[in-house]
């Protein structure tokens, strides 16, 4: 019976391989998740909607607005983003992926269908600015829908 000995060269290779596997596993677990929000002409309950309308994510996760139907975009509502957060603005008919790191409530809209109530909410971590968001005054149907959405948080 022969015995296998770990030579210094083999020991070093094994240590490097173990380190590489460990680093690869760590970086995979650090990558955030991606959540899709569809921009639709007709949803389950009404016309001109984001589905889902309310999404909860962790800081560092990505929201991907999917142009499921034509004629839509996704834009932050300036009164409804956390202090220090960067606003975003997608182009009409184009998908938009945005990684959100600042915790809080982000309100967003579709520019062409804003007055029809095409709005939504992303909550990143804790909704620290929820009270301020509830005080924002939005026009017409957008205000009604946003009040309902913020009431679910």
PyMOL CGO cylinders between C-alpha atoms (Angstrom):
from pymol import cmd
from pymol.cgo import CYLINDER

trace = [
    CYLINDER, 0.00, 0.00, 0.00, 1.42, 3.37, -0.98, 0.3, 1, 1, 1, 1, 1, 1,
    CYLINDER, 1.42, 3.37, -0.98, 0.89, 6.51, 1.00, 0.3, 1, 1, 1, 1, 1, 1,
    CYLINDER, 0.89, 6.51, 1.00, 0.12, 9.82, -0.64, 0.3, 1, 1, 1, 1, 1, 1,
    CYLINDER, 0.12, 9.82, -0.64, 2.15, 12.64, 0.83, 0.3, 1, 1, 1, 1, 1, 1,
    CYLINDER, 2.15, 12.64, 0.83, 1.38, 16.28, 0.33, 0.3, 1, 1, 1, 1, 1, 1,
    CYLINDER, 1.38, 16.28, 0.33, 4.52, 17.89, -1.01, 0.3, 1, 1, 1, 1, 1, 1,
    CYLINDER, 4.52, 17.89, -1.01, 5.01, 21.61, -0.29, 0.3, 1, 1, 1, 1, 1, 1,
    CYLINDER, 5.01, 21.61, -0.29, 4.15, 22.34, -3.93, 0.3, 1, 1, 1, 1, 1, 1,
    CYLINDER, 4.15, 22.34, -3.93, 0.87, 20.35, -3.74, 0.3, 1, 1, 1, 1, 1, 1,
    CYLINDER, 0.87, 20.35, -3.74, 0.00, 21.90, -0.36, 0.3, 1, 1, 1, 1, 1, 1,
    CYLINDER, 0.00, 21.90, -0.36, 0.43, 25.38, -1.83, 0.3, 1, 1, 1, 1, 1, 1,
    CYLINDER, 0.43, 25.38, -1.83, -1.73, 24.52, -4.85, 0.3, 1, 1, 1, 1, 1, 1,
    CYLINDER, -1.73, 24.52, -4.85, -4.44, 23.10, -2.58, 0.3, 1, 1, 1, 1, 1, 1,
    CYLINDER, -4.44, 23.10, -2.58, -4.39, 26.24, -0.40, 0.3, 1, 1, 1, 1, 1, 1,
    CYLINDER, -4.39, 26.24, -0.40, -4.64, 28.52, -3.45, 0.3, 1, 1, 1, 1, 1, 1,
    CYLINDER, -4.64, 28.52, -3.45, -7.52, 26.47, -4.85, 0.3, 1, 1, 1, 1, 1, 1,
    CYLINDER, -7.52, 26.47, -4.85, -9.37, 26.56, -1.51, 0.3, 1, 1, 1, 1, 1, 1,
    CYLINDER, -9.37, 26.56, -1.51, -8.86, 30.34, -1.31, 0.3, 1, 1, 1, 1, 1, 1,
    CYLINDER, -8.86, 30.34, -1.31, -10.12, 30.85, -4.87, 0.3, 1, 1, 1, 1, 1, 1,
    CYLINDER, -10.12, 30.85, -4.87, -13.25, 28.81, -4.20, 0.3, 1, 1, 1, 1, 1, 1,
    CYLINDER, -13.25, 28.81, -4.20, -13.85, 30.75, -0.98, 0.3, 1, 1, 1, 1, 1, 1,
    CYLINDER, -13.85, 30.75, -0.98, -13.47, 34.13, -2.72, 0.3, 1, 1, 1, 1, 1, 1,
    CYLINDER, -13.47, 34.13, -2.72, -15.74, 33.10, -5.60, 0.3, 1, 1, 1, 1, 1, 1,
    CYLINDER, -15.74, 33.10, -5.60, -18.41, 31.96, -3.16, 0.3, 1, 1, 1, 1, 1, 1,
    CYLINDER, -18.41, 31.96, -3.16, -18.17, 35.20, -1.21, 0.3, 1, 1, 1, 1, 1, 1,
    CYLINDER, -18.17, 35.20, -1.21, -18.51, 37.42, -4.25, 0.3, 1, 1, 1, 1, 1, 1,
    CYLINDER, -18.51, 37.42, -4.25, -21.53, 35.46, -5.45, 0.3, 1, 1, 1, 1, 1, 1,
    CYLINDER, -21.53, 35.46, -5.45, -23.27, 35.93, -2.13, 0.3, 1, 1, 1, 1, 1, 1,
    CYLINDER, -23.27, 35.93, -2.13, -22.49, 39.67, -2.16, 0.3, 1, 1, 1, 1, 1, 1,
    CYLINDER, -22.49, 39.67, -2.16, -24.21, 40.22, -5.50, 0.3, 1, 1, 1, 1, 1, 1,
    CYLINDER, -24.21, 40.22, -5.50, -27.70, 41.68, -5.02, 0.3, 1, 1, 1, 1, 1, 1,
    CYLINDER, -27.70, 41.68, -5.02, -30.88, 40.23, -6.39, 0.3, 1, 1, 1, 1, 1, 1,
    CYLINDER, -30.88, 40.23, -6.39, -32.76, 41.62, -9.39, 0.3, 1, 1, 1, 1, 1, 1,
    CYLINDER, -32.76, 41.62, -9.39, -36.51, 42.19, -9.17, 0.3, 1, 1, 1, 1, 1, 1,
    CYLINDER, -36.51, 42.19, -9.17, -38.55, 42.91, -12.29, 0.3, 1, 1, 1, 1, 1, 1,
    CYLINDER, -38.55, 42.91, -12.29, -41.38, 45.41, -12.54, 0.3, 1, 1, 1, 1, 1, 1,
    CYLINDER, -41.38, 45.41, -12.54, -43.42, 45.29, -15.75, 0.3, 1, 1, 1, 1, 1, 1,
    CYLINDER, -43.42, 45.29, -15.75, -44.75, 48.44, -17.42, 0.3, 1, 1, 1, 1, 1, 1,
    CYLINDER, -44.75, 48.44, -17.42, -48.18, 47.46, -18.75, 0.3, 1, 1, 1, 1, 1, 1,
    CYLINDER, -48.18, 47.46, -18.75, -51.11, 48.96, -20.66, 0.3, 1, 1, 1, 1, 1, 1,
    CYLINDER, -51.11, 48.96, -20.66, -53.51, 46.68, -18.78, 0.3, 1, 1, 1, 1, 1, 1,
    CYLINDER, -53.51, 46.68, -18.78, -52.99, 45.02, -15.44, 0.3, 1, 1, 1, 1, 1, 1,
    CYLINDER, -52.99, 45.02, -15.44, -55.12, 42.66, -13.38, 0.3, 1, 1, 1, 1, 1, 1,
    CYLINDER, -55.12, 42.66, -13.38, -57.34, 45.44, -11.97, 0.3, 1, 1, 1, 1, 1, 1,
    CYLINDER, -57.34, 45.44, -11.97, -56.93, 48.51, -14.17, 0.3, 1, 1, 1, 1, 1, 1,
    CYLINDER, -56.93, 48.51, -14.17, -55.20, 50.14, -17.13, 0.3, 1, 1, 1, 1, 1, 1,
    CYLINDER, -55.20, 50.14, -17.13, -51.74, 51.76, -17.24, 0.3, 1, 1, 1, 1, 1, 1,
    CYLINDER, -51.74, 51.76, -17.24, -49.96, 50.04, -14.36, 0.3, 1, 1, 1, 1, 1, 1,
    CYLINDER, -49.96, 50.04, -14.36, -46.67, 48.82, -13.02, 0.3, 1, 1, 1, 1, 1, 1,
    CYLINDER, -46.67, 48.82, -13.02, -46.80, 45.19, -11.91, 0.3, 1, 1, 1, 1, 1, 1,
    CYLINDER, -46.80, 45.19, -11.91, -46.10, 44.70, -9.13, 0.3, 1, 1, 1, 1, 1, 1,
    CYLINDER, -46.10, 44.70, -9.13, -46.96, 48.19, -7.86, 0.3, 1, 1, 1, 1, 1, 1,
    CYLINDER, -46.96, 48.19, -7.86, -45.11, 47.76, -4.54, 0.3, 1, 1, 1, 1, 1, 1,
    CYLINDER, -45.11, 47.76, -4.54, -41.78, 45.97, -4.20, 0.3, 1, 1, 1, 1, 1, 1,
    CYLINDER, -41.78, 45.97, -4.20, -39.57, 45.44, -1.15, 0.3, 1, 1, 1, 1, 1, 1,
    CYLINDER, -39.57, 45.44, -1.15, -35.84, 44.88, -1.68, 0.3, 1, 1, 1, 1, 1, 1,
    CYLINDER, -35.84, 44.88, -1.68, -32.60, 44.93, 0.28, 0.3, 1, 1, 1, 1, 1, 1,
    CYLINDER, -32.60, 44.93, 0.28, -30.02, 47.71, -0.16, 0.3, 1, 1, 1, 1, 1, 1,
    CYLINDER, -30.02, 47.71, -0.16, -27.83, 46.83, -3.14, 0.3, 1, 1, 1, 1, 1, 1,
    CYLINDER, -27.83, 46.83, -3.14, -30.57, 44.94, -4.99, 0.3, 1, 1, 1, 1, 1, 1,
    CYLINDER, -30.57, 44.94, -4.99, -31.52, 45.93, -8.52, 0.3, 1, 1, 1, 1, 1, 1,
    CYLINDER, -31.52, 45.93, -8.52, -34.91, 46.87, -9.91, 0.3, 1, 1, 1, 1, 1, 1,
    CYLINDER, -34.91, 46.87, -9.91, -35.40, 46.15, -13.60, 0.3, 1, 1, 1, 1, 1, 1,
    CYLINDER, -35.40, 46.15, -13.60, -38.28, 47.99, -15.26, 0.3, 1, 1, 1, 1, 1, 1,
    CYLINDER, -38.28, 47.99, -15.26, -39.39, 45.80, -18.16, 0.3, 1, 1, 1, 1, 1, 1,
    CYLINDER, -39.39, 45.80, -18.16, -40.99, 47.44, -21.19, 0.3, 1, 1, 1, 1, 1, 1,
    CYLINDER, -40.99, 47.44, -21.19, -43.69, 44.78, -21.54, 0.3, 1, 1, 1, 1, 1, 1,
    CYLINDER, -43.69, 44.78, -21.54, -45.93, 47.20, -23.47, 0.3, 1, 1, 1, 1, 1, 1,
    CYLINDER, -45.93, 47.20, -23.47, -44.90, 50.22, -25.53, 0.3, 1, 1, 1, 1, 1, 1,
    CYLINDER, -44.90, 50.22, -25.53, -45.29, 53.85, -24.50, 0.3, 1, 1, 1, 1, 1, 1,
    CYLINDER, -45.29, 53.85, -24.50, -43.99, 53.68, -20.91, 0.3, 1, 1, 1, 1, 1, 1,
    CYLINDER, -43.99, 53.68, -20.91, -40.99, 54.72, -18.85, 0.3, 1, 1, 1, 1, 1, 1,
    CYLINDER, -40.99, 54.72, -18.85, -39.99, 54.77, -15.17, 0.3, 1, 1, 1, 1, 1, 1,
    CYLINDER, -39.99, 54.77, -15.17, -39.00, 58.00, -13.42, 0.3, 1, 1, 1, 1, 1, 1,
    CYLINDER, -39.00, 58.00, -13.42, -38.54, 58.81, -9.73, 0.3, 1, 1, 1, 1, 1, 1,
    CYLINDER, -38.54, 58.81, -9.73, -41.02, 61.20, -8.16, 0.3, 1, 1, 1, 1, 1, 1,
    CYLINDER, -41.02, 61.20, -8.16, -38.74, 63.83, -6.62, 0.3, 1, 1, 1, 1, 1, 1,
    CYLINDER, -38.74, 63.83, -6.62, -40.88, 64.25, -3.49, 0.3, 1, 1, 1, 1, 1, 1,
    CYLINDER, -40.88, 64.25, -3.49, -40.76, 60.50, -2.89, 0.3, 1, 1, 1, 1, 1, 1,
    CYLINDER, -40.76, 60.50, -2.89, -37.13, 59.46, -2.64, 0.3, 1, 1, 1, 1, 1, 1,
    CYLINDER, -37.13, 59.46, -2.64, -34.91, 59.19, 0.43, 0.3, 1, 1, 1, 1, 1, 1,
    CYLINDER, -34.91, 59.19, 0.43, -32.54, 62.03, 1.28, 0.3, 1, 1, 1, 1, 1, 1,
    CYLINDER, -32.54, 62.03, 1.28, -29.22, 61.45, -0.48, 0.3, 1, 1, 1, 1, 1, 1,
    CYLINDER, -29.22, 61.45, -0.48, -30.65, 58.99, -3.02, 0.3, 1, 1, 1, 1, 1, 1,
    CYLINDER, -30.65, 58.99, -3.02, -30.00, 59.50, -6.71, 0.3, 1, 1, 1, 1, 1, 1,
    CYLINDER, -30.00, 59.50, -6.71, -33.09, 59.98, -8.90, 0.3, 1, 1, 1, 1, 1, 1,
    CYLINDER, -33.09, 59.98, -8.90, -33.51, 57.84, -12.01, 0.3, 1, 1, 1, 1, 1, 1,
    CYLINDER, -33.51, 57.84, -12.01, -35.17, 58.45, -15.40, 0.3, 1, 1, 1, 1, 1, 1,
    CYLINDER, -35.17, 58.45, -15.40, -35.77, 55.79, -18.01, 0.3, 1, 1, 1, 1, 1, 1,
    CYLINDER, -35.77, 55.79, -18.01, -36.51, 56.42, -21.66, 0.3, 1, 1, 1, 1, 1, 1,
    CYLINDER, -36.51, 56.42, -21.66, -39.85, 55.66, -23.28, 0.3, 1, 1, 1, 1, 1, 1,
    CYLINDER, -39.85, 55.66, -23.28, -40.06, 52.05, -24.59, 0.3, 1, 1, 1, 1, 1, 1,
    CYLINDER, -40.06, 52.05, -24.59, -36.74, 51.05, -22.98, 0.3, 1, 1, 1, 1, 1, 1,
    CYLINDER, -36.74, 51.05, -22.98, -35.94, 48.82, -20.07, 0.3, 1, 1, 1, 1, 1, 1,
    CYLINDER, -35.94, 48.82, -20.07, -34.16, 50.34, -17.11, 0.3, 1, 1, 1, 1, 1, 1,
    CYLINDER, -34.16, 50.34, -17.11, -32.10, 48.54, -14.47, 0.3, 1, 1, 1, 1, 1, 1,
    CYLINDER, -32.10, 48.54, -14.47, -31.21, 50.55, -11.37, 0.3, 1, 1, 1, 1, 1, 1,
    CYLINDER, -31.21, 50.55, -11.37, -29.39, 49.37, -8.25, 0.3, 1, 1, 1, 1, 1, 1,
    CYLINDER, -29.39, 49.37, -8.25, -30.76, 51.04, -5.13, 0.3, 1, 1, 1, 1, 1, 1,
    CYLINDER, -30.76, 51.04, -5.13, -28.55, 51.29, -2.05, 0.3, 1, 1, 1, 1, 1, 1,
    CYLINDER, -28.55, 51.29, -2.05, -30.00, 54.13, 0.04, 0.3, 1, 1, 1, 1, 1, 1,
    CYLINDER, -30.00, 54.13, 0.04, -32.69, 52.75, 2.38, 0.3, 1, 1, 1, 1, 1, 1,
    CYLINDER, -32.69, 52.75, 2.38, -36.18, 54.24, 2.20, 0.3, 1, 1, 1, 1, 1, 1,
    CYLINDER, -36.18, 54.24, 2.20, -39.28, 54.67, 0.08, 0.3, 1, 1, 1, 1, 1, 1,
    CYLINDER, -39.28, 54.67, 0.08, -38.87, 55.43, -3.64, 0.3, 1, 1, 1, 1, 1, 1,
    CYLINDER, -38.87, 55.43, -3.64, -41.96, 56.59, -5.51, 0.3, 1, 1, 1, 1, 1, 1,
    CYLINDER, -41.96, 56.59, -5.51, -41.86, 56.30, -9.29, 0.3, 1, 1, 1, 1, 1, 1,
    CYLINDER, -41.86, 56.30, -9.29, -44.12, 57.10, -12.22, 0.3, 1, 1, 1, 1, 1, 1,
    CYLINDER, -44.12, 57.10, -12.22, -44.59, 56.71, -15.95, 0.3, 1, 1, 1, 1, 1, 1,
    CYLINDER, -44.59, 56.71, -15.95, -44.36, 60.19, -17.47, 0.3, 1, 1, 1, 1, 1, 1,
    CYLINDER, -44.36, 60.19, -17.47, -47.01, 59.74, -20.20, 0.3, 1, 1, 1, 1, 1, 1,
    CYLINDER, -47.01, 59.74, -20.20, -49.50, 58.07, -17.83, 0.3, 1, 1, 1, 1, 1, 1,
    CYLINDER, -49.50, 58.07, -17.83, -48.78, 59.84, -14.54, 0.3, 1, 1, 1, 1, 1, 1,
    CYLINDER, -48.78, 59.84, -14.54, -52.14, 61.61, -14.34, 0.3, 1, 1, 1, 1, 1, 1,
    CYLINDER, -52.14, 61.61, -14.34, -53.85, 58.27, -15.05, 0.3, 1, 1, 1, 1, 1, 1,
    CYLINDER, -53.85, 58.27, -15.05, -52.31, 56.90, -11.86, 0.3, 1, 1, 1, 1, 1, 1,
    CYLINDER, -52.31, 56.90, -11.86, -49.40, 54.91, -13.27, 0.3, 1, 1, 1, 1, 1, 1,
    CYLINDER, -49.40, 54.91, -13.27, -47.23, 55.05, -10.17, 0.3, 1, 1, 1, 1, 1, 1,
    CYLINDER, -47.23, 55.05, -10.17, -45.46, 52.55, -7.94, 0.3, 1, 1, 1, 1, 1, 1,
    CYLINDER, -45.46, 52.55, -7.94, -43.28, 52.17, -4.87, 0.3, 1, 1, 1, 1, 1, 1,
    CYLINDER, -43.28, 52.17, -4.87, -40.00, 50.45, -4.08, 0.3, 1, 1, 1, 1, 1, 1,
    CYLINDER, -40.00, 50.45, -4.08, -39.05, 50.06, -0.42, 0.3, 1, 1, 1, 1, 1, 1,
    CYLINDER, -39.05, 50.06, -0.42, -35.33, 49.57, 0.11, 0.3, 1, 1, 1, 1, 1, 1,
    CYLINDER, -35.33, 49.57, 0.11, -34.63, 48.14, 3.56, 0.3, 1, 1, 1, 1, 1, 1,
    CYLINDER, -34.63, 48.14, 3.56, -36.42, 50.16, 6.22, 0.3, 1, 1, 1, 1, 1, 1,
    CYLINDER, -36.42, 50.16, 6.22, -38.92, 52.81, 4.96, 0.3, 1, 1, 1, 1, 1, 1,
    CYLINDER, -38.92, 52.81, 4.96, -37.29, 55.64, 6.97, 0.3, 1, 1, 1, 1, 1, 1,
    CYLINDER, -37.29, 55.64, 6.97, -38.92, 58.40, 4.87, 0.3, 1, 1, 1, 1, 1, 1,
    CYLINDER, -38.92, 58.40, 4.87, -42.43, 56.88, 4.88, 0.3, 1, 1, 1, 1, 1, 1,
    CYLINDER, -42.43, 56.88, 4.88, -44.03, 59.72, 6.88, 0.3, 1, 1, 1, 1, 1, 1,
    CYLINDER, -44.03, 59.72, 6.88, -42.56, 62.33, 4.52, 0.3, 1, 1, 1, 1, 1, 1,
    CYLINDER, -42.56, 62.33, 4.52, -43.69, 60.29, 1.51, 0.3, 1, 1, 1, 1, 1, 1,
    CYLINDER, -43.69, 60.29, 1.51, -47.25, 60.19, 2.84, 0.3, 1, 1, 1, 1, 1, 1,
    CYLINDER, -47.25, 60.19, 2.84, -47.23, 64.02, 3.00, 0.3, 1, 1, 1, 1, 1, 1,
    CYLINDER, -47.23, 64.02, 3.00, -46.36, 64.44, -0.69, 0.3, 1, 1, 1, 1, 1, 1,
    CYLINDER, -46.36, 64.44, -0.69, -49.18, 65.83, -2.83, 0.3, 1, 1, 1, 1, 1, 1,
    CYLINDER, -49.18, 65.83, -2.83, -49.50, 64.18, -6.23, 0.3, 1, 1, 1, 1, 1, 1,
    CYLINDER, -49.50, 64.18, -6.23, -51.99, 65.19, -8.93, 0.3, 1, 1, 1, 1, 1, 1,
    CYLINDER, -51.99, 65.19, -8.93, -55.34, 63.49, -9.59, 0.3, 1, 1, 1, 1, 1, 1,
    CYLINDER, -55.34, 63.49, -9.59, -55.43, 59.73, -9.92, 0.3, 1, 1, 1, 1, 1, 1,
    CYLINDER, -55.43, 59.73, -9.92, -51.68, 59.50, -9.18, 0.3, 1, 1, 1, 1, 1, 1,
    CYLINDER, -51.68, 59.50, -9.18, -52.36, 60.90, -5.71, 0.3, 1, 1, 1, 1, 1, 1,
    CYLINDER, -52.36, 60.90, -5.71, -55.18, 58.43, -5.08, 0.3, 1, 1, 1, 1, 1, 1,
    CYLINDER, -55.18, 58.43, -5.08, -53.13, 55.42, -6.16, 0.3, 1, 1, 1, 1, 1, 1,
    CYLINDER, -53.13, 55.42, -6.16, -50.01, 56.53, -4.26, 0.3, 1, 1, 1, 1, 1, 1,
    CYLINDER, -50.01, 56.53, -4.26, -52.03, 57.09, -1.07, 0.3, 1, 1, 1, 1, 1, 1,
    CYLINDER, -52.03, 57.09, -1.07, -53.39, 53.54, -1.38, 0.3, 1, 1, 1, 1, 1, 1,
    CYLINDER, -53.39, 53.54, -1.38, -49.93, 52.06, -2.06, 0.3, 1, 1, 1, 1, 1, 1,
    CYLINDER, -49.93, 52.06, -2.06, -48.23, 53.89, 0.82, 0.3, 1, 1, 1, 1, 1, 1,
    CYLINDER, -48.23, 53.89, 0.82, -51.08, 52.78, 3.09, 0.3, 1, 1, 1, 1, 1, 1,
    CYLINDER, -51.08, 52.78, 3.09, -50.06, 49.15, 2.53, 0.3, 1, 1, 1, 1, 1, 1,
    CYLINDER, -50.06, 49.15, 2.53, -46.58, 49.71, 3.99, 0.3, 1, 1, 1, 1, 1, 1,
]
cmd.load_cgo(trace, "trace")
